[in-house]
């Protein structure tokens, strides 16, 4: 039986990945700080874990329920006119792999009990 040396990079997070994670965490903290200034009629839940992933920010208020996914992209974000977002005028591959969630929109506003 021969013993293979362990790969030095196995189980480690690369510097690039650590930087990306840190930037993401900083971006989420910045958005949470901004959302903290919403009126008291809104409830904000940050970093909500689900069975499959997490929701960076969930905002519940009199105007609806909003799930926000924070991105720390540099550049200009714009709509393409077909329901997709562009980063610096180009499509992001990220969006094509994202599942789309749709919810029925009630004809009348909800009644709070």
C-alpha positions in Angstrom: 0.0 0.0 0.0 1.3 3.4 -0.9 0.4 6.6 0.9 -0.2 9.6 -1.3 0.7 13.0 0.1 -2.3 15.2 0.8 -2.9 18.0 -1.8 -1.8 21.2 -0.1 -4.8 23.1 -1.6 -7.5 20.5 -0.7 -9.9 21.8 1.8 -8.5 25.3 1.7 -10.2 28.4 0.4 -8.2 30.3 -2.2 -7.3 33.9 -1.6 -9.5 34.9 -4.5 -12.5 33.0 -3.0 -11.8 34.6 0.4 -11.8 38.0 -1.2 -15.1 37.3 -3.0 -16.7 36.1 0.2 -15.5 39.1 2.2 -16.7 41.5 -0.5 -20.1 39.7 -0.5 -20.4 39.9 3.3 -19.5 43.6 3.2 -22.1 44.2 0.5 -24.8 42.4 2.5 -23.9 44.4 5.6 -24.1 47.7 3.6 -27.5 46.8 2.3 -28.7 45.7 5.7 -27.6 49.1 7.1 -29.6 50.9 4.4 -32.7 48.7 4.9 -32.5 49.5 8.6 -33.7 53.0 7.7 -37.0 51.9 6.3 -40.1 53.0 8.2 -41.3 51.0 11.2 -44.1 49.5 9.1 -41.5 47.3 7.4 -39.9 44.2 8.8 -36.5 43.3 7.5 -34.9 39.8 8.0 -31.3 39.6 7.0 -29.5 36.3 5.9 -32.5 34.1 6.1 -31.5 30.4 5.7 -33.6 28.0 3.7 -33.2 24.3 3.1 -31.6 24.9 -0.3 -29.9 28.3 0.0 -30.3 31.6 1.7 -32.1 34.9 1.2 -29.8 37.9 1.8 -32.7 40.2 2.8 -36.4 39.6 3.2 -38.5 42.8 3.5 -42.1 42.6 4.5 -44.2 45.7 4.6 -47.5 47.4 3.6 -46.4 47.4 -0.1 -45.5 43.7 -0.3 -42.9 41.1 0.4 -39.5 41.5 -1.3 -36.7 39.0 -1.4 -33.4 40.7 -2.1 -30.2 39.1 -3.4 -27.2 41.4 -2.8 -24.4 41.5 -5.5 -21.2 43.4 -5.2 -20.7 44.1 -8.9 -18.8 47.1 -10.2 -20.3 49.0 -13.1 -23.7 50.0 -14.5 -26.7 47.7 -14.0 -29.4 48.3 -16.6 -32.5 46.5 -17.9 -32.4 45.0 -21.4 -36.1 45.6 -22.1 -36.9 41.9 -22.0 -36.9 41.4 -18.3 -33.2 40.7 -17.9 -30.4 42.7 -16.3 -27.2 43.8 -18.0 -23.9 44.6 -16.3 -22.0 47.3 -18.2 -24.3 46.6 -21.2 -23.6 42.8 -21.3 -25.8 39.9 -20.0 -24.6 38.2 -16.8 -24.4 34.4 -17.1 -25.5 34.4 -13.4 -29.1 35.4 -14.4 -29.6 32.6 -16.9 -28.9 30.0 -14.3 -31.1 31.5 -11.6 -34.5 29.9 -11.0 -37.4 32.2 -11.5 -40.1 32.4 -8.9 -43.5 33.7 -9.7 -46.3 34.3 -7.3 -50.0 35.1 -8.1 -50.7 38.8 -7.6 -54.0 39.3 -5.6 -56.6 41.6 -7.2 -57.1 43.4 -3.9 -54.6 44.3 -1.3 -54.1 41.9 1.6 -56.1 42.5 4.8 -53.9 42.5 8.0 -55.6 40.7 10.9 
